[in-house]
Amino acid sequence: MESLIDKDKSYPLVSIIMPCYNDGEYINEAVESALAQTYPNVEIIIVNDASTDPFTIEVLKSISHPRIAVYHNAENLRPAGARNKGISLANGKYILPLDADDVIDESYVQKALDAIEHDVSIGAVYCKAELFGLQSGLFELSDYSIDNMLVDNCVFATALFLKDDWLEIGGYPEDFEAGLEDYDFWLSILELGKGIYQIPEVLFYYRIKDQSRTIDFADNLSAMKQTYRQLYLNHPALYGKYNNEFVESLRDSWLDLRDSVRSLTSHINHVENELTGTKGTLVAANDAIWRLEHENESLKQSLQQMRNSTSWKITKPLRVIVRGLKFISLLIGKKKA
């Protein structure tokens, strides 16, 4: 494919790769954030991954811009396959994947390039991130280090890397059914002898929806176990090289987990004790309320019995006279005053 914009050797082309599967509701936000980049040499490759939603199809048909090319898959290739398809069609020296429901800051590409262009040891650049949509706040991931990366993924998919490295690695693995193909790709970057750098500011915004592949993965323990085992088996040389660090990281993670469980257990016990005390107070209060209601009902019955008695009826004229005398006395007192 010919470059979508004029090439300027002083500004290496960056290809933003945007797979889209039924995300017509959000993709315009993602596209606008990509087009708003302060870096001047960007192309956007959208890969419609066989969307079935009519609205998404219409939205994709309506997208027209000299910096954007839209491709349509005949069959659903899933995220890894769609990214690989888009990257294979890209002209950029650098690649930045961006999902169709996420957003990047206007300065992200420029700041990522500033980092990777000035340090050949860097294989990928990412940043801090915030959540938006159904949740808000920082996207909490462990700080990047080799030790942490051997245990769990610290880097989200929207990170800048060289297309040449993607070619050398062979692209994203497409046999990860549940996800984490981006994690596998970052481990492959480390196997090239390169590092990963994090820009210490929020430049990426990750949308939280009520349903996503990430949520499904987190709820499927069996799939998680199988996927992490697959990651380990895919990179024997890397885990062998850092075997001691890996074991130490696993130990530290286990100790952290044990401490968290103990802290949570202590908190649960404290809350249960408070609930027990509160329940006791409520029981005592209910007993007191019941006694007062019972006494009140007894007084009402006694008053009614008194009003129905013969003596109450006989003394009615006397009570009228007494009330009249009290009224006269009150009037006399006011006149004296």
C-alpha positions as CSV (number, residue, x, y, z in Angstrom):
1,M,0.0,0.0,0.0
2,E,1.2,3.5,-0.8
3,S,1.8,5.8,2.2
4,L,-1.3,7.7,3.0
5,I,0.6,11.0,3.5
6,D,3.8,12.5,2.2
7,K,6.9,10.9,3.6
8,D,9.3,13.2,5.4
9,K,12.5,11.5,6.4
10,S,12.9,13.7,9.4
11,Y,9.6,12.4,10.7
12,P,9.5,8.6,10.5
13,L,6.0,7.3,9.7
14,V,3.9,5.9,12.6
15,S,1.1,3.5,11.8
16,I,-1.7,3.4,14.3
17,I,-3.4,0.0,13.9
18,M,-7.1,-0.2,14.9
19,P,-8.9,-3.5,14.8
20,C,-12.7,-3.1,15.1
21,Y,-15.3,-5.7,15.8
22,N,-18.8,-4.3,16.5
23,D,-17.4,-1.1,18.1
24,G,-19.2,1.4,15.9
25,E,-20.5,3.1,19.0
26,Y,-16.9,4.1,20.1
27,I,-14.6,4.0,17.0
28,N,-15.1,7.7,16.1
29,E,-13.6,8.7,19.5
30,A,-10.6,6.5,18.9
31,V,-10.1,7.8,15.3
32,E,-10.4,11.5,16.5
33,S,-7.8,10.9,19.1
34,A,-5.4,9.3,16.5
35,L,-6.0,12.2,14.1
36,A,-5.4,14.8,16.8
37,Q,-1.7,13.7,17.3
38,T,0.7,16.6,17.5
39,Y,3.2,14.3,15.7
40,P,2.9,15.2,12.0
41,N,3.5,11.8,10.2
42,V,0.8,9.3,11.2
43,E,-1.3,6.9,9.2
44,I,-4.3,5.0,10.6
45,I,-5.1,1.5,9.5
46,I,-8.6,0.3,10.5
47,V,-9.2,-3.4,10.2
48,N,-12.9,-4.3,10.3
49,D,-12.7,-7.8,11.8
50,A,-15.9,-9.2,10.1
51,S,-18.2,-7.0,12.2
52,T,-21.8,-8.3,12.3
53,D,-23.4,-5.1,13.8
54,P,-25.2,-3.1,11.1
55,F,-24.5,0.2,12.9
56,T,-20.7,-0.6,13.0
57,I,-20.7,-1.4,9.3
58,E,-22.4,1.9,8.4
59,V,-20.0,3.9,10.6
60,L,-17.0,2.2,9.0
61,K,-18.4,3.0,5.6
62,S,-18.7,6.7,6.5
63,I,-15.0,7.0,7.6
64,S,-13.1,8.9,5.0
65,H,-9.8,10.8,5.5
66,P,-6.5,10.9,3.6
67,R,-4.7,9.6,6.6
68,I,-7.0,6.6,7.1
69,A,-7.4,3.3,5.2
70,V,-10.1,0.8,6.1
71,Y,-9.8,-2.9,5.4
72,H,-12.5,-5.5,5.8
73,N,-11.8,-9.1,6.8
74,A,-14.0,-11.8,5.3
75,E,-13.8,-13.8,8.5
76,N,-13.2,-12.9,12.1
77,L,-9.5,-13.2,12.9
78,R,-9.8,-12.1,16.6
79,P,-7.7,-9.3,18.0
80,A,-4.2,-10.8,17.4
81,G,-5.1,-11.8,13.8
82,A,-6.6,-8.4,13.0
83,R,-3.6,-6.6,14.5
84,N,-1.2,-8.7,12.4
85,K,-3.3,-8.0,9.3
86,G,-3.2,-4.3,9.9
87,I,0.5,-4.2,10.6
88,S,1.3,-6.3,7.5
89,L,-0.5,-3.5,5.5
90,A,1.2,-0.6,7.3
91,N,3.9,1.5,5.9
92,G,5.2,2.9,9.2
93,K,8.6,2.4,10.7
94,Y,6.8,2.3,14.0
95,I,3.6,0.7,15.1
96,L,1.1,1.8,17.7
97,P,-1.9,-0.6,18.2
98,L,-5.1,1.2,19.4
99,D,-8.3,-0.7,20.1
100,A,-11.4,0.9,18.6
101,D,-13.0,1.7,21.9
102,D,-10.0,3.3,23.5
103,V,-8.4,6.8,23.3
104,I,-4.9,8.3,23.3
105,D,-3.7,11.7,24.3
106,E,-2.7,14.0,21.5
107,S,1.0,14.0,22.5
108,Y,1.4,10.2,23.0
109,V,3.0,9.4,19.6
110,Q,5.4,12.3,19.8
111,K,6.5,11.5,23.4
112,A,6.8,7.8,22.6
113,L,9.0,8.5,19.6
114,D,11.2,10.9,21.6
115,A,12.0,8.0,23.9
116,I,12.5,5.1,21.4
117,E,14.4,7.2,18.8
118,H,17.0,8.2,21.3
119,D,17.7,4.8,22.9
120,V,18.3,1.8,20.7
121,S,18.0,-0.5,23.7
122,I,14.3,0.2,24.0
123,G,11.9,-2.2,22.2
124,A,8.6,-0.7,23.2
125,V,7.3,2.5,24.8
126,Y,4.1,2.8,26.8
127,C,2.8,5.2,29.4
128,K,0.5,5.5,32.5
129,A,-3.2,5.1,31.8
130,E,-6.6,6.0,33.2
131,L,-9.9,4.1,33.1
132,F,-13.0,5.6,31.7
133,G,-16.5,4.4,30.8
134,L,-18.1,2.3,33.6
135,Q,-15.1,2.9,35.9
136,S,-12.6,5.7,36.5
137,G,-9.2,6.2,38.1
138,L,-5.7,5.0,37.3
139,F,-5.3,1.8,35.3
140,E,-3.4,-0.1,38.0
141,L,-0.6,-2.3,36.7
142,S,2.7,-3.3,38.3
143,D,5.6,-1.1,37.5
144,Y,7.6,-2.5,34.6
145,S,10.7,-4.6,35.4
146,I,12.0,-7.9,34.1
147,D,11.1,-9.6,37.4
148,N,7.5,-8.3,37.3
149,M,7.0,-9.1,33.6
150,L,8.1,-12.8,34.2
151,V,5.2,-13.1,36.6
152,D,2.4,-11.0,35.0
153,N,1.9,-8.5,32.2
154,C,2.7,-4.9,33.1
155,V,2.2,-3.4,29.7
156,F,-1.1,-2.8,27.9
157,A,-1.4,-3.4,24.1
158,T,-1.2,0.3,23.1
159,A,2.5,0.7,23.2
160,L,4.9,1.9,20.4
161,F,7.3,-0.5,18.8
162,L,9.3,-1.1,15.6
163,K,7.7,-2.9,12.7
164,D,11.1,-4.6,12.1
165,D,10.9,-6.1,15.5
166,W,7.3,-7.4,14.8
167,L,8.7,-9.0,11.6
168,E,11.6,-10.6,13.5
169,I,9.3,-12.0,16.2
170,G,6.7,-13.2,13.6
171,G,3.8,-11.0,14.9
172,Y,1.4,-11.6,17.6
173,P,0.6,-15.3,18.4
174,E,-2.8,-16.1,17.0
175,D,-3.4,-19.3,19.1
176,F,-4.2,-17.6,22.4
177,E,-7.9,-18.2,22.6
178,A,-8.6,-16.4,25.8
179,G,-6.3,-13.4,25.3
180,L,-2.8,-12.1,26.5
181,E,-1.3,-12.3,23.0
182,D,0.1,-8.9,23.7
183,Y,1.8,-10.2,26.9
184,D,3.4,-12.9,24.8
185,F,4.5,-10.3,22.2
186,W,6.2,-8.2,24.9
187,L,8.1,-11.3,26.2
188,S,9.3,-11.8,22.7
189,I,10.5,-8.2,22.6
190,L,12.5,-9.0,25.8
191,E,13.9,-12.1,24.1
192,L,15.3,-9.8,21.4
193,G,17.5,-8.3,24.2
194,K,15.5,-5.0,24.3
195,G,13.8,-3.3,27.2
196,I,10.5,-1.5,27.7
197,Y,10.1,2.1,28.8
198,Q,7.2,3.7,30.5
199,I,6.5,7.5,30.0
200,P,5.6,8.7,33.5
201,E,2.4,10.4,32.6
202,V,-1.2,9.5,31.6
203,L,-1.4,9.4,27.8
204,F,-3.7,6.5,27.3
205,Y,-7.4,5.9,28.3
206,Y,-8.8,2.4,28.6
207,R,-12.5,2.0,28.3
208,I,-14.3,-0.3,30.8
209,K,-17.5,-1.8,29.4
210,D,-20.0,-4.2,31.0
211,Q,-18.7,-7.0,28.8
212,S,-15.2,-7.6,27.3
213,R,-12.7,-10.4,26.6
214,T,-10.7,-9.1,29.5
215,I,-13.6,-9.6,31.9
216,D,-14.4,-13.0,30.5
217,F,-10.8,-14.0,31.0
218,A,-10.6,-12.8,34.6
219,D,-13.7,-14.9,35.4
220,N,-12.4,-18.1,33.8
221,L,-9.8,-19.7,36.1
222,S,-9.2,-22.7,33.9
223,A,-8.5,-20.4,30.9
224,M,-6.1,-18.3,33.0
225,K,-4.1,-21.3,34.1
226,Q,-3.9,-22.7,30.5
227,T,-2.9,-19.3,29.1
228,Y,-0.1,-18.6,31.6
229,R,1.2,-22.1,31.1
230,Q,1.3,-21.5,27.4
231,L,3.2,-18.2,27.9
232,Y,5.8,-20.0,30.0
233,L,6.2,-22.8,27.4
234,N,6.5,-20.3,24.6
235,H,9.6,-18.6,26.2
236,P,11.8,-21.3,27.7
237,A,15.0,-19.4,26.9
238,L,13.8,-16.2,28.6
239,Y,12.5,-18.0,31.7
240,G,15.6,-20.1,31.8
241,K,17.9,-17.0,31.6
242,Y,16.1,-15.3,34.4
243,N,15.2,-18.5,36.4
244,N,16.4,-17.2,39.7
245,E,14.6,-13.8,39.3
246,F,11.5,-15.7,38.2
247,V,11.5,-17.9,41.3
248,E,12.2,-14.9,43.6
249,S,9.4,-12.9,42.0
250,L,7.0,-15.8,42.4
251,R,8.0,-16.1,46.1
252,D,7.5,-12.4,46.6
253,S,4.2,-12.5,44.9
254,W,3.1,-15.4,47.1
255,L,4.2,-13.5,50.2
256,D,2.3,-10.4,49.1
257,L,-0.8,-12.5,48.4
258,R,-0.5,-14.2,51.8
259,D,-0.2,-10.8,53.5
260,S,-3.2,-9.5,51.6
261,V,-5.3,-12.6,52.6
262,R,-4.3,-12.2,56.2
263,S,-5.1,-8.5,56.2
264,L,-8.5,-9.1,54.5
265,T,-9.3,-11.9,57.0
266,S,-8.5,-9.6,59.9
267,H,-10.7,-6.9,58.4
268,I,-13.6,-9.4,57.8
269,N,-13.3,-10.6,61.5
270,H,-13.4,-7.0,62.7
271,V,-16.5,-6.2,60.6
272,E,-18.2,-9.4,61.8
273,N,-17.5,-8.5,65.4
274,E,-19.0,-5.0,64.8
275,L,-22.0,-6.6,63.1
276,T,-22.5,-8.9,66.1
277,G,-22.4,-6.0,68.5
278,T,-24.8,-4.0,66.3
279,K,-27.2,-6.9,66.1
280,G,-27.2,-7.2,69.9
281,T,-28.0,-3.5,70.2
282,L,-30.8,-3.8,67.7
283,V,-32.2,-6.8,69.5
284,A,-32.2,-4.9,72.8
285,A,-33.8,-1.9,71.1
286,N,-36.5,-4.0,69.5
287,D,-37.2,-5.5,73.0
288,A,-37.5,-2.0,74.5
289,I,-39.8,-0.9,71.6
290,W,-42.0,-4.0,72.1
291,R,-42.3,-3.3,75.9
292,L,-43.2,0.3,75.3
293,E,-45.8,-0.6,72.7
294,H,-47.2,-3.2,75.0
295,E,-47.4,-0.7,77.9
296,N,-49.0,1.9,75.6
297,E,-51.6,-0.6,74.4
298,S,-52.3,-1.5,78.1
299,L,-52.8,2.1,79.0
300,K,-55.2,2.6,76.0
301,Q,-57.2,-0.3,77.1
302,S,-57.4,0.9,80.8
303,L,-58.4,4.4,79.6
304,Q,-61.2,2.9,77.4
305,Q,-62.4,0.7,80.3
306,M,-62.5,3.8,82.6
307,R,-64.5,5.8,80.0
308,N,-67.0,2.9,79.6
309,S,-67.4,2.6,83.4
310,T,-70.6,3.8,85.3
311,S,-68.6,6.2,87.5
312,W,-67.1,7.9,84.5
313,K,-70.6,8.5,83.1
314,I,-72.0,9.7,86.4
315,T,-69.2,12.2,87.0
316,K,-69.4,13.7,83.5
317,P,-71.4,16.7,84.6
318,L,-69.0,17.3,87.5
319,R,-66.1,17.2,85.0
320,V,-67.9,19.8,82.8
321,I,-68.3,22.1,85.9
322,V,-64.7,21.7,86.8
323,R,-63.5,22.6,83.3
324,G,-65.9,25.7,83.4
325,L,-64.5,26.8,86.8
326,K,-61.0,26.5,85.5
327,F,-61.9,28.7,82.5
328,I,-63.5,31.3,84.7
329,S,-60.5,31.3,87.0
330,L,-58.3,31.8,84.0
331,L,-60.3,34.8,82.8
332,I,-60.3,36.4,86.3
333,G,-56.5,36.0,86.4
334,K,-56.1,37.8,83.1
335,K,-58.3,40.7,84.2
336,K,-56.2,41.2,87.4
337,A,-53.1,41.2,85.3
